[in-house]
Amino acid sequence: MTKLYTGKTKDVYDNGDGSYTLKLKDDATGKDGMFDPGENQVGLSIEGLGRESLRLTKYYYEMLAAQGVPTHLLDCDIDAVTMRVRPGTVFGKGLEFVCRARATGSFLKRYGAYATQGQQLGYLVEVTLKDDDRADPPITEDALAALGLITAEEFNICKTYTQQICKIIAEDLACKGLELYDMKVEFGRAANGEIMLIDEISAGCMRVYKDGEWVQPMDLTAMISG
């Protein structure tokens, strides 16, 4: 394998056979030692987080694929903490689609004059640019089109998949007595132009509450997979 990229929470390798390997780390996004999926910097390291994140990713990718959501996953090696994926290209330098069932986090920081913690938002979708230097700024559909980052058709496909994914996972969590407040997902174009889910889906990609209290990532993983 040839290393292509060193990321905050994972590294990317070229396998030389048309597939890539993602190796997940124990690092998590956050600030001042506190986990926060909305942050764009590594804030802490949690022993075993990479393996548990991969376990959760496999669990949800298989669930989503069974319900018709295309993904880039080929297979996982839990012991090696790696996932093998099919190649694809991202939109621009990467977009994150954020689906919000309830108000919390950065949404509340921006719109706190109108929104309250836990307010129902009806699975609304926001998009942010992956741009560490500019703190991953939100961007509108019109701005995305003006900058040529994504077509209107591709945007609608990604938005539809985002809401579908969020609802599927929310239903699974509800069966475990948990409530999904928000989550972020990423998409890419496969070689044939198909829009597919990429990256990981783990406790580090979502905010989940139980009895009104936010659940820590490792606790959440245990509640889901345990």
N, C-alpha and C positions, 0 to 999 in steps of 0.2 A: 504494500500500500504506500502511496505517496501522499504526504500531508499537504493539503491545499489551503487550509484556513484554521486559525486558532480563534475560537469564539469565547464569549463570556461563560456560557454554560455547556458548550460542546465543541469538539474539534471535528473537522471534515477531512476525509481521506478519499483519494481516487484509487479504486481497486484495479484499474487497468483493464476491466472487462465490460465497461459500459455502465457499471454501477458504482455507487459511492457508499462509504461507511461513515456514520455519525457516532462519535464516542462521547457519551454523556459524562459530565463532571459532577462533583458534589457541590459545586458553587451555585449560589442562588442570587437573583437580583434583589436589591434592597438598599437600605441606607442606614448608617450608624448601627450596624449589626442586627437590623430588623428586616425581615422578609417583606417584600412588596413587589407583586407581579407587574405593577405599573412603572417601576423604576427601570432605567436603562444602564445601570451599573451593577457590578457584583458587590453585594453588601455583606455576605456571610457565606460560610461553607458549613454544610451539614453532612456528617459522615453517613454514607449509605444513600444519600439523596439521589445520586445518579442512577443507581441500580433500581431504586423504588420508582423513580420517574420513568425509567424504561419499562418497568413492569406495568405501570399504569398506562403508558402510551400503547403498548401492545394490546392491553385489555380494551381500550377505547377504539383503537384503529380497527381491530377485528370487528367490534360492534358496529362501527360506522360503515365499514366496507360491506357488511351483511345487509345494511339498509340503503345501499346504492351510492354512498359517497366515495368518489375516487380518491385514492391516497397514493403516496409515493413509496409506501413500505413494501419491502420484499420479504424480509425476515429479521428476527431479533436473536441476539445471543445475550441472555440475561447475565450469565456469569462474566462475560467479557465487557458488559455494559455498552454494547454496540447495537446499532440497527443499520441494516443494509437497505439502501433505497435506490429507486430508479432516478435517472438524471432529470433535471428540469431547470427552467430559468424563472427568476423572480420578476416581479413588476418593478421597474426602475432598480433601486438598490434594496428593495424589499418593502412590503406593506404589511401592516398588522390590522386585521379586522377584529374589532372589539364588540362583542355582543353583551348588552346590558339588560338583565332581567329586573334588577333593582339598583337604585342609586347608591354608590359608595365610591371610595377611592378618588381618582382624579376627576371623575364626573362631578362629584360633590364639591371638590375644591373649585372647579370652574363655575358651577351653576348653583352654588350654595345659597344665593339670594332667592332662588326659586324652588330648589329641590331640597328634600330632607333625606337623612340616612334611611335606607331601606325602602324608599318610595318605589312603587311599581313603575317600570319603564316599558313593559311590553316587548322585550327582546329587540330594542332599537339597536342599530348598528352604526358604529363610528369607525373611521379609518385613520390610522396614524402612519407617518413615514418612519422607517427605521433609519434614524439619524442621530447618533449619540451626541454629536456636537451641538445639535439644536434641540436636545431633550425630546426626541420623537414627537414632533408637532402633529396635531390633528390636521387633516386636510379634507376638503369637501369634494364631492363627486365632480363638480364643475372644474375645480382646480386640477384634479387628476387628469381630466380630459384635456384641459388647456396645456398641460405640461406633457401630454402624450404618454403618460405612464400606464394607462389601462383604457381599453375601449369601453363604451357604454354596455355592450353585450357582456364582456368579461366581468365588469363591475357587478352587473345584476346576477350573474352566475355565482360570483363569490359571496355576494350579500345573501342570496338564497341559501347557499350551502352553510354559511355562518349561522344563520338562524336555525336551520335544520339540525346542525351539529349541536348547538347550544340546547335545543329542546330535547334531543335524544339523551344528552348527558344529564340534563336537569331531571328528566324522568327517572333515569337510573339512580341518581343521587337521592331523589325523593323516596325511592324504595328503601333506602338506608337511613331515612330520617334526617337527611341533609338537604340544604337548599342552596342552589347555585345563584349567586348574585351577578357575577359577570365572568367572562373568559375571553381570551384572545387566541386567534388562530391565524395561520399564514397559508397562502396558496401560491402555486407556481404553475407554469405551463410545461406539460410533458412534451417530448419530442414530436408527438403527433398533434400538438396544439390543445390537447385536453387540459382543462383546469383540474388540478388535484390538490388535496390537502397535503401540506409538507410540515417539516419540523416535528415537534413533539406535542403531545397533549398530556400534561401532567399536573400535579398539584401546584406547580410553579406558574401555570398558565391561567389559573382561575382563582376566584375568591368564593369560598363556600362557607356557609354559616350553619350552626346547629343551635337551636333554641335562642336565636338572636345573637350568638357569639361567634366570632370569626374563628375558623378551624386552622391551626398551623399545618404546613405542608406535610410533614412526616406523620402527624396524627391523621390527616385526611387520607393519606395513602393507606394507612392501616385500616381505617374505617371502610374504605372502598374494596380493597383487595383481601382484607381479612374476613 
